Amino acid sequence: MTSSDRVVSASAGFVELLDTRPETLREAAADFGGLVHSPPLGVLRPRSAAGIGDALAYAGRHGIPVAARSGGHSLYGQGQAPGGIVLDLGELNAVGPVTGDRVEVRAGALWRDVLAATLPHGLTPPVLTDYLGAGVGGVLSAGGLGGASHRHGLVADSALELEVVTGAGEHVVCSPDRHSALFHAVLAGLGQVAVIVRATLRLSPAPTRVRRYCLYYSGLDGYLSDQRLLATDRRFAHLEGQVRPVPGGWTHMIEAVAAHRGASAPDDGTLLGGLSFDSAETEDLGHAEFANRVAADEEILRTTGEWRYPHPWLNLLLPEDTAASVVTGVLADPGFQDLRENGLILLYPLLTGALRAPLFRRPRGEVVLLFALLRTAAPGTAGPMVAANRAAYEYARANGAVAYPVNALPMSPADWREHYGSRWETLAEAKGVHDPHGILGRGHGMWAPA
Ligand SMILES: Cc1cc2nc3c(=O)[nH]c(=O)nc-3n(C[C@H](O)[C@H](O)[C@H](O)COP(=O)(O)OP(=O)(O)OC[C@H]3O[C@@H](n4cnc5c(N)ncnc54)[C@H](O)[C@@H]3O)c2cc1C
């Protein structure tokens, strides 16, 4: 980097450098979604909470938008700051120490680093997302869903304490007992009130080996009925599922995983009792291999170049009573037929009683379903897919669904108000107190421009 590439804002007391090199701005205007490209003025790489505080205090005084970036896997520019500052937390990535049943993590770490640090202690975060290359800060901000969510809730629900810098530049340590309103506005709060610097996470005992059961169903009703049974009786440690194309229709697969207990393998008869699947496959794996299962796909897709293609993804949470009709309706929509060739459809149950972060929105009912339409677009073809996402969102919302907002989905301030429902006032109040200049998280389009 040459000196002309650097701006050191001595007046603001920045110790970090604002990197304005064209290639840096290009990278900061890119994300996993590959659909929105808004370059910032510059990128800061803070190494401390004080560095973040200086940047936010300065940006607040000048009304400059700021976006935090941990792993960079936003889908629609949510981690970008057009004409503003991107705080790249990649250097704030330390994990540890692991003490007792908890671990300290910096927000710029990736979940694969967290797992690598905890497994040698025989421990794991209770819930992991399917992909471990996402950032700690980004997943805690979204909430984080995975196969263990039916038992343990969100990834964010394992946070015991957070160190944050608010949009007002204040450095605060918060927890359920200390500055609790701020704590609850940060977890699953989409980065609207503060930048997470560090989290203390609760850990659970990790198995060394697991058995994965793939249970196949030709009918959606039988699949959903068994998913409900498995979610509520919690017999498996991990429970997900997919809808897959077959000629002339769709088939369904429950993915259920049980731990080996020491030398004993799980008892298939007990675990599969009372279910109505058509056929089953089982496989034994190391726990780490299972947790890192998407890494092999990532490697292949990076090699073919498709990892960098646009990803117009849509994640919805459906109420149980309309799930079958919404799934059937969306999958019959011509705008989603490319999913038959290229994509992944997840459909798995969650128990709303287990989802604790108050800002994580969920539909009515005890059991709800994550319906994730995950597709890859050839360059230049994503526009109609985003439009189809919007149509599917409106259709699902009219049937009681809410978005799980890690989406390539344009949402207006009115949509957000509806999304948060009775929690909107809580979020708006926290925003007013902790981000009074409205500089944080503008990429979500939550607030009308002042
Ligand atoms: C291949 C793949 C698989 C996935 N699978 C799952 C899954 O199984 N379950 C699931 O729940 N999600 C899943 N996701 C979605 C993923 O969890 C979210 O996109 C997540 O927000 C990405 O976080 P990030 O840090 O990598 O991204 P970033 O783009 O860095 O951040 C995402 C958002 O969080 C904000 N943010 C980042 N860091 C901070 C911080 N320190 N403080 C405050 N705000 C911050 C950003 O400003 C941005 O708005 C998957 C994503 C991918 C690409």
The ligand as an ORCA input file, in Angstrom:
! r2SCAN-3c Opt
* xyz 0 1
  C     -22.950    -21.501      2.079
  C     -23.796    -20.855      3.161
  C     -24.545    -21.646      4.010
  C     -25.305    -21.050      5.032
  N     -25.999    -21.852      5.892
  C     -26.684    -21.304      6.911
  C     -27.363    -22.100      7.864
  O     -27.305    -23.330      7.831
  N     -28.047    -21.472      8.868
  C     -28.089    -20.102      8.964
  O     -28.698    -19.595      9.900
  N     -27.466    -19.329      8.080
  C     -26.782    -19.892      7.049
  N     -26.152    -19.092      6.139
  C     -26.352    -17.642      6.223
  C     -25.314    -16.979      7.099
  O     -25.441    -17.441      8.426
  C     -25.573    -15.458      7.096
  O     -25.499    -14.990      5.779
  C     -24.619    -14.711      7.996
  O     -25.169    -13.441      8.271
  C     -23.254    -14.544      7.349
  O     -22.378    -13.938      8.248
  P     -20.965    -13.385      7.745
  O     -20.288    -12.801      8.931
  O     -20.249    -14.447      6.992
  O     -21.393    -12.279      6.702
  P     -21.225    -10.682      6.692
  O     -21.640    -10.275      5.315
  O     -19.873    -10.280      7.141
  O     -22.288    -10.179      7.747
  C     -23.665    -10.442      7.584
  C     -24.481     -9.329      8.263
  O     -24.133     -9.241      9.639
  C     -23.595     -7.941      9.950
  N     -22.437     -8.130     10.810
  C     -21.302     -8.794     10.497
  N     -20.461     -8.760     11.539
  C     -21.063     -8.064     12.518
  C     -20.675     -7.685     13.825
  N     -19.492     -8.016     14.322
  N     -21.532     -6.953     14.570
  C     -22.751     -6.586     14.061
  N     -23.161     -6.915     12.816
  C     -22.331     -7.662     12.054
  C     -23.178     -7.372      8.594
  O     -23.132     -5.957      8.616
  C     -24.227     -7.940      7.685
  O     -25.416     -7.191      7.786
  C     -25.373    -19.640      5.138
  C     -24.632    -18.844      4.260
  C     -23.844    -19.442      3.288
  C     -23.061    -18.555      2.358
*
